[in-house]
């Protein structure tokens, strides 16, 4: 297959190649930076108990993410079609593996993340407009079991409205989604850079710097409540692996630009470049943000930041009385842009599945604006539904959100798909050596091998030491097997 025939094949489907290198890089950055970087360092610091090793955990995330991005670049340039990982797994292994990824993407990964980030937007909106709150109910919690309920608060309603608005704007055409993406991603990148400046320039705290950076790689104290022993080398390995749930989630979805590959100009060049540039920039920003935290706050203040809002605690320490509002506005901009990225990308995967008879038939159609309008609506509906269910803890009387459990469950399942996809680089070089490869992964075979080995170690540790939040994710994936069998039987 040559580049011209691939372009012609995609044009026949009606997609418009309207994304240049800048647009594509903005999608990578926009989908990676949501709300995670502003909060997950609190939990990671509790797990690891050491400033230096917490930075190392972020470094491991950076190595994994950039190695994966470089590897995906080869697959994306070789197969610049709508669908991303669904297409790569289908071609490298079998249609079943492609479907299982697409099934999990629709059921939890993409829609659950949209729901989670939308509620995060609503929570921070409540700082600006207090009537929007999770305990201001339009429909009070209706218990469907001892541990689960359904409700509609003003915060949940705001989350749903954001999902609906961004779905509508993206349904009007790629140009609308692209404009929203570029504006909000540029704004939040500036906001994150500003956070770094606040910490490293204006808020430098000599006491915190001495406490955190003197003997910074000391082992953390053993905490039996965490279920890991961070006080020795093996315990440290476990803690670093388990902590990846937070940092990998904060840097996740970077591959979403490959899902919209059918709309990227000069994909052989722009897809690998956008992945490398976007992931590298975000990882550098994340490391600098954590250095900023450690330059202002002692480790115990990071560990016990109110509601885990480390960024807010840092800015409040530097500018008392302004931190909460400033970070609320920053995170609102960040999450809004992130939701737009997620809304834009996901339906292209469902479109590719539908073209193979693996999803609702109408999902394989484009609307008059040359975007998968029906898939956008289906994704909007399911993401909105995931906003409504609540978890309930009878001991504390507090409500949580079901999607939070779903995301915890599925992070390990997503890691399985990442490892398999990168293994697909090796498999496709043997299986399809005839395919044109405008870009070949830098550092092959070592770069993809590093991801597979390190990713496998992290995955093992998650299953061994966080079984309650990892095995259910595998169950969600496996539930797709009978669905796939049913769909195959219904095909002519």
N, C-alpha and C positions, 0 to 999 in steps of 0.2 A: 504494500500500500504506500503510495507516495503522498506528499503534502497536498498536492492539488486535488487528488481524488478524495482525500479525507475532507478537505474544505467543501468540495462539491456535495459529498454525502451529507454533511451537516446542514448545508444551505437548503437541501431538499426537505429537511425537516422543519424549516422555517425560522430557526434561531437567527438572531442578528449578532454578528461579532462586533460588539460595541465597547468592549473593555480593553483599554490599552494597559501598558505596564504599570502606570501610576494607579489606575483604577483597580487592577488585580492586586497590587500590593496593599492598597487600602482595605480590600476585603480580608486579606490575611491578617493585617493588624487589627482591623475593626472587630473581627470575630474572636480574636484572642483576648483582647483587653475588654473585660466586662466589669464585674465587681470583685472577682476573686483576689486579685493582687492587693486589694485594700483590706482584706480580712483574714485570709488563710494563714498568714505568717504567725498569727496567735496560736492556732492549733499546732502548726508545725514546730513552733518553739517549745510548746509543752511536751510534744512527743520526743524531741531530740535533746532539749535541755542544754544546748551549747550554741553560742553565737556563730562560731566558725563552722560548725557542722550544719547549722541551719542554712548558712550561705552555700555550703557544699551540696545540700539537698537541692537548692535552686540551680546550682551548677550542673548536677546530674540531670535535672529536667531540661536544662539548656542543651546539654550534649545529646540527649535523646531526641529532643524536638528538632534540632538542626540536622542531626543525622537522618531522621525520618524525612524531613523536608527535602534534603538533597536526594534521597532515594526516591521519593514520590515524584520528584522532578523528571526522572527518566520515564516513569510510567505515564505521567501527564503529557509529556511532549510526544510520546510514542502513540498514545491513544487520546487525542484531544476531543473527547466526546462528553456530552452531558452524562453525569452519573458518578464520576469519580471512583471511589473505592468499590462501589457496586460493580462497575465495569472491570476494574483490575482483578478483583477476586473471581469474577465469572470467567475471565479469560485465562487467568493463571491456574486456577484450580478446577472449579466446576460451577454451574449455575446455582447449585445448592448453597455454596458458600457466599456467592453474591447476594442471593435472596436473604440469607440469614442476617447479613449485615444490613440490607435495606429494611428488613422487618424490624430489627432492633433500632435502626435510625428513626423510623417513623413512630414506633411505639414509645420509645423512651429517649434516645440520645438527642435527637434534634428537637422534638416537641417538648420533652422534659426540660431541656436547657432553656428553650424559649420561655416556658412557664416560670422557671426559676429566676431568670434574669428580669422578666417582666415584673415579678413580685418584688425583686430587689429594687427596681426602679420605683415602684409604688411606695416601698418602705421609706426611701430617701425623699420622695415627694412629700411624705407626711411631715418632714421637718419644715418644708416651705409652706405647706397647707395642711395644718393639723387635722381637719375633718376627714382627710384620707388616712385611715388607720386600720390595722388588722383587727382591732377589737371594736370598731364601729360597724355593727352588723346591719345589713339590709335584710338578710335572712340569717337568723341565729343558727348555730351549729345543730344539725339534725343527725343524731347518732345512728349509724347503721350497724355498729357493733361496739364492743367495749373500747376498742382502740382506734376506731375510725369514725369520722363524721363528714358531713358535707355542709358548707356554709357559703355565704356571699357577703363579704365585708366591703367597705368602700375601697380598701386597698386592693382586694381581689378584683373588684369592678374596674378600677383604674388599670390594673395589669391586663385585663381582658381588652379594655379599650385600646391600649397601646398595641397589642397584638393585632387587633382588627384594623386599626389605622395604618400600620405598616404593611399589613397584608394588602389592603386596598391600594396603597401607593405603589407597591411592587407589581400589582396586577395591571397597572396602567402602562407598564413597559419598563424595559431595562434602564432607560435613561433616568426615570424617576428614582428607582432604587439606587442607581449609581450616584446621583446628586446627593441624596440623603446620606449615603455611605461616605462619600468624600468629605462632606462638610463636618459630620459628627466625628469621623475618625481623626481628621486633622485637629479638631477642637480637643478631643480627649487625649491625643498624643501630646499636645501642648500642655494640657492639664497635668498629665503624669510627669512631664519634664519639669513643670512648675513645682510639683510635690518634691521632686528630687532636689531642686534648688533650695526649697524651704528647709529641708533636712540637712543638706550638706553645707549650705552657706549661712543661712540665717539662724538655724537652730542648733548648731554644733554645741554639744553639752560635754564639757571636759570630763565630768564624773561618769557619764554614761559611756563615753569612749574608752576611758580607762577600765571600767568594769567589763565592758563587752569585748574589748580587743586585747586586753592583757590575758595571756593564756587562753586565747579564744577557741582553741581546739580541745579544751578539756572535755572529758566525758561528762554527760549529764547525769544527774542523780537518778537512781532507780525509782520508778513510780509504779507500784503494782496496779493502780487504778487504770493505767494506760494499757496494760496487758503486754508491754514490751519492756525489756531490760536494757535501757540506754546506757548503763554504767560500765559496760565492757565492749570489746570489739564486736562480738556477735550481736549483742543487744543493739549496738550502734548501727550495724548493718540492717537489722530488722527495723529500727526506728527510721532510718533513711528511706527504706523501701516503703514503709507504711505511710510516711509523710508525703510520698509522691502522689497520693490521692488528692491532696490539696493543691500542690504545685502543678501537677499535670492537668488537673481540672482548670486551673487558672490560665494555662497555656494551651488549652485544648481547642479543637475545631479549626486549627490552622490550615487543614487540608480542604476546607470548604471551597476554596477557589478552584480546586480540581473538579468539583461537582458542576461548576458553571463553565467548564473548559470549552464547551461548544459555543460560547459567546466571547471568548478571548481572542483578540487579534494576534496573529503571528504566534500561535501557542507554543511552537517548538522552542521559541526564545523566551517569551514572556511568562509562561507558566513556571519553568524552573527558576527564573530570576526573581519573580514575585515571591515564591516560596522561600528562597534563600534570604532575600532582602527583608521581607516582612518578619520572618521568624527570628533572624539575627537581631534586628532592631528591638523587637519586643523582649527578647531574653536579656539583652543589654539593659534595657529600661527596668526590667524586673529586678535584676541584680543591684542596680543603682538605687532603686526604691528601697530594697531591704538594707542596703548600706545606710541610707538616710534614716530608716527606722532606728538602726543600731547606733547612729550618731547622736540621736536625740533622746531615746528611751533606753533605760537599762533593760536587760532581758526579762526580768520579772514583770516590768510594766507592759512589755509586749505580750507576755504570757497571760496576763490578767487584764488586758484592755477590755473596757465595757462592751459587751455584746461582740467581742472579737474585732471591734472596729479600730484596728491599729493605726491606719492612716489618720482617722479623726483624732485619736489620742495624741498623735505626733503633732498635727497642726495646732491642736488646742494647747499643747505645751508651749509652742512657739508664739502663737497669737491667741492668748486667752480670750474667750468670748466669741471668737470668729471661726474656730475650727469646725464646729458641727455644721454650720451653714455652708461654709466654703466647700467642705468635702461632700455634703449632700448635693450641691449643684454639680460638682465635678463628677460624682458617681452617676447622677441622673443623665448627664451628657454621655458618659461612657457606656452605661447600660442601654440607652436608647440606640446608640450606634451599633452595639453588639446585637441587639434584637433584630435590627434591620439586616445585618449580615446573615444571621441564622434564617430569617424568614426568606431572604432572597435565594439562598443556596439550596435548602432542603428539597423543594419541589422538583428541582432538576433531576435528583436521584429517583424520586417516585415516577417521574416522567420516563426515565430510562427503564425502570422496572415494568411499567405499564406497556412499553413498546415490546417487551419480551413476554407479555402475558402474565406477569408476576404481580400486578397490582390492578386496581380498578381501571377498566378500559378508558374511561374519560380522562384519567390522569395522564394518558399518553397523547393528549391533544393540546395544541397551543391556541390561545385566544387571538383576537384581532391585533393585540399589541405584541404578538410573537413571544409570549411567555406562557408557561403552564398554569393558566388561571385556575383550572379545577383543582390541580394539586395544591396550589396556594390556599384555596378555600378549605380543602380537606385538612391540611396541616394546621390552619387557623382554628378550625373546629376542635381538633383533638388537643392542641396546646391549651386552648381555653378550658376544655374539660379538665385537664390536669391541674389547672389553677384551683378548682373547686374543692376536691377532696382534702380532708385534714386528718392528721394523726392526732391521737389524744392519749395523754399520760395520766391515768387515774390517780397516781401517787402525788403528782404535782398539780393536777387540774389544768395543765397547760396544753395548748394546741400547737401542732406543728403542721408541716405541709407534706403531702404524700410524695410530691415530685422530688423532695430532698432525699427520701428513702430510695426512690427509683434511681436517682443519679448516683448515690452511694453504691447501689447494687450493680450498676452498669459500667462503672469506671474500669473494672477488671475485664469485663466483656469487651469493652472498646479496645483495651490493650491487646487482647487476643487478636482482634481484627487488624490492628496496626502491625503486629508481629507477622501475621500471615501475609499481609499486603507487601511488606518489605521482603519477606521470603519469596514473594512473587517476582521480584526483580531477578533473582537467581533462576527461578523456574522458567520465566519467559525468555531469558537469554538462551536457554537450552531448547525450550519448546517452540519458540518463534524467533529464531535468529534472522529470519527474512524481514521482519518488521523494521522499518526505518526508525532510527533513534537519533533525532536531532540533538539530543543531549544525553550523555551517559553519566551516571552518577559519579561525582568526584570521589576519589579514594576507593573505588571498587577494587576488591570485595570487602575491604576492611570497614568502611563507613556503614554499609547496611548490616554487616556482621556484628558490629559494636551494638547497634540498636537491638538486634535480635537477642544477643547474649544478655545485655543489661536489662532489657525489657522482660526477658524470661525470668531473671532473678527477682525483679520487682514483683512480677506476677505470682511467682511461687510464694514469696513472702506475704503477699496480700491474701492468698488463699489459705496459707498456713496460720497467719496471725490475725486476720480480719475476716474469718470465714462467714460470720453473720452478715457481712455487707458485701461479700463477693460471690458466694455460691448462689444466692437468689438471682444475680445478674446472669449467671450461666443458665439458670432455669428459664429466664425470659428468652434467651437466645434459642434454647432447645425447643421451646414451645413453637418456634417457627417451623420446625421440621414437619409436623403433621399438616400445617398450613401449606407448606410447599408441596407436599405430596398431594393434597387435595387440588391445588391449582394445576399441578401437572396432569392429574386425571381429567380435569375439565378442558384441557387444551385439545384441539382437534388433531 
